[in-house]
Amino acid sequence: MELMMSVDTLTLACPHCDALNRVPAARMHDEPNCGKCHAPLFARKPLTLSATNFALHVERSELPVLVDFWAPWCGPCRMMAPAFEEAARMLEPQMRLAKLNTEEEQELAARFAIRSIPTMILFRSGQEVARQSGAMNAGAIAHWARSHEL
C-alpha cells in the first residue's frame, strides 16, 4: 500500500531520541534514519508513549499514529500485545504504532475518555480519526487501521 500524502515532505519524530525529522514522502519506504541520532525512523515495533512524548509523536507528527491504550493487569491487553507488535511490522511506514499504559498515564487516558481497554485510537495530525475497543489479531488490526486511513 502506497503512502497517500499530498505533501512533498512529512514531519515525524524519531522513536529513539524524539527529534523531529522532515522526510520526503517519496523516501518513506527507503528506511530513513534520524538526522540527529542516525537510528532508523521506523523500528517496526510499537513506540512507548508517555505524557512527556505524546504531543511530539501524536500531535506534531504528520504521519498517522495508531495508539493502543492498555494496562498491565488487563488480560485481553496482554493477549493483544504480540498482535499489535506484528501489526507494527505490517503497517510501518504508512503509520506509526504506539502503546500508552493507562495506569501510568491516567491523565491522558482521561483526556481521551478511555472507558475500556484495550482501546485503539487512530490519530492524524493530533486529531482522533477512529476508535476501536477490544482485543484483535494482527490482521484485523491492520485491516481496521487501513480502512480508516485518510
Buried (B, 14 or more C-beta within 10 A) or exposed (E): EEBEBEEEBBBBBBBBEBBBBEBEBEEBEEEBBBBEEEBBBBBBBBBEBEEEBBEBBBEEBBBBBBBBBBBEEBEBBBEBBEBBBBBBBBBBBBBBBBBBBBEBBEEBBEEBEBEEBBBBBBBBBBEEBBBBBEBBBBEBBBEBBBEBBE
